[in-house]
Amino acid sequence: MILGLPSKPGLRVMVASRPVDFRKGMDGLVAMVAKLLACDPFAGDVFVFRAKRADRVKLLLWDGSGLCLVTKRLEAGGFIWPPVQDGAVTLSTAQLRMLVAGMDWTQIPARSPAPARPTAGAEKLSNAP
């Protein structure tokens, strides 16, 4: 579960690399997702936004019945952010949990796709004389 929501297969977590104006609410962030990240904000993915101050984060997500906006401010220290650049950085759900907890999410590698298995027909061809 991510923040009380069940994670779904193929869930994408996208971090907007550039800081955003934290006065923006849901509608402003939805517009940013659609325009700057070229993504559908209503697809069920999690979009993470950072403030200029490293101690603030906003998460925008569609839970199937409405938009959710989660904001967190750390009392001490700051979040670990990817380098500032255009576009977004994709995180795993484990990395998101660590980011929101204020921990160093870069210590967990992103999950790579499982290697493709050969089909039964390919095994027979490779064993042919």
Buried (B, 14 or more C-beta within 10 A) or exposed (E): EBBEBEEEEEBBBBBBBBBBEBEBEBEEBBEBBEEBBEBEBBEBBBBBBBBEEBBBBBBBBBEEEEBBBBEBEBEEEBBBBBEEEEEBBEBBBBBBBBBBEBBEBBEBEEEEEEEEEEEEEEEEEEEEE
